């Protein structure tokens, strides 16, 4: 399990905003813990388009980096013990989501970073 949003504030938000927080934190965790992996920019782009179409951009802008960092730190301490690091990174590298553009296809959530 990469992340679980449990704060009362997150539970009151639109599901797309909760997903943005989760993806931001997951991207941070995976980038820190899994050398060479990063959040797929296509996933971020698609989420931002959906948030814009839903009219939630102003609410997205109110999400703070501190909130994302706190969730990432909580996830690391809860779900990323050193003895499970390899297992978690392997799972992250295999995570996909349905491709909203091409029915029946999936896209990876995390990709090899070019940095």
C-alpha positions in Angstrom: 0.0 0.0 0.0 1.5 3.3 -1.1 -0.7 5.8 0.6 -3.9 6.2 2.6 -5.4 9.7 3.0 -7.0 9.8 6.5 -7.1 13.4 7.5 -10.6 14.9 8.1 -9.7 17.7 5.7 -8.9 15.3 2.9 -12.1 13.3 3.5 -14.2 16.5 3.0 -12.5 17.3 -0.4 -13.6 16.3 -3.9 -12.3 12.9 -4.8 -10.2 14.4 -7.6 -8.4 16.7 -5.1 -7.9 13.7 -2.7 -6.3 11.9 -5.7 -4.1 14.8 -6.4 -2.8 14.8 -2.8 -2.3 11.1 -2.9 -0.4 11.2 -6.2 1.7 14.1 -5.0 2.7 12.2 -1.9 3.2 8.9 -3.7 5.4 10.6 -6.3 7.5 12.1 -3.5 7.8 8.8 -1.7 8.7 6.7 -4.7 11.2 9.3 -5.9 12.9 9.3 -2.5 12.8 5.5 -1.9 13.0 4.0 -5.4 16.1 5.1 -7.3 15.3 6.1 -10.9 11.5 6.0 -10.6 9.3 9.1 -10.8 5.6 9.8 -11.2 4.5 9.6 -14.8 3.9 13.1 -16.1 1.1 11.8 -18.3 -0.8 10.8 -15.1 -0.3 14.2 -13.6 -1.4 15.9 -16.8 -4.5 13.8 -17.1 -5.4 14.6 -13.4 -4.9 18.3 -13.9 -7.1 18.3 -17.0 -9.8 16.5 -15.1 -9.5 18.9 -12.2 -9.8 21.8 -14.6 -12.8 20.4 -16.3 -14.5 19.8 -13.0 -13.9 23.5 -12.1 -11.7 22.6 -9.1 -8.5 24.5 -10.0 -9.0 27.1 -7.3 -9.3 24.4 -4.7 -6.3 22.6 -6.1 -4.2 25.7 -5.6 -5.1 25.7 -1.9 -3.4 22.3 -1.3 -0.1 23.0 0.4 3.2 21.4 -0.1 3.3 20.8 3.7 0.1 18.8 3.5 1.6 16.6 0.7 4.9 16.3 2.6 3.2 15.3 5.8 1.2 12.5 4.0 4.4 11.3 2.3 6.3 11.2 5.6 3.4 9.3 7.3 3.4 6.8 4.4 7.1 6.3 4.7 7.0 5.6 8.4 3.9 3.4 8.1 4.3 1.5 4.9 8.0 1.7 3.8 10.2 -0.1 6.4 13.7 -0.8 5.2 13.1 -4.5 5.0 10.2 -4.0 2.5 11.8 -1.3 0.4 12.7 -3.6 -2.5 9.2 -5.1 -2.5 7.5 -1.7 -2.4 9.6 -0.3 -5.2 8.9 -3.4 -7.3 5.2 -2.9 -6.7 5.4 0.8 -7.6 7.2 0.0 -10.9 4.4 -2.3 -11.9 1.4 0.0 -11.0 -0.8 1.0 -13.9 -4.1 2.9 -14.4 -6.6 2.7 -17.2 -5.7 4.9 -20.1 -8.6 7.4 -20.4 -7.6 8.1 -24.1 -7.3 4.5 -25.4 -10.0 2.1 -24.1 -8.6 -1.2 -23.0 -5.0 0.1 -22.5 -3.2 1.0 -19.3 -0.4 3.5 -18.6 2.2 3.2 -15.8 1.9 5.4 -12.8 5.6 5.5 -12.3 8.3 5.6 -15.0 12.1 5.6 -15.1 13.3 9.1 -14.4 15.6 10.7 -16.9 17.3 12.7 -14.1 
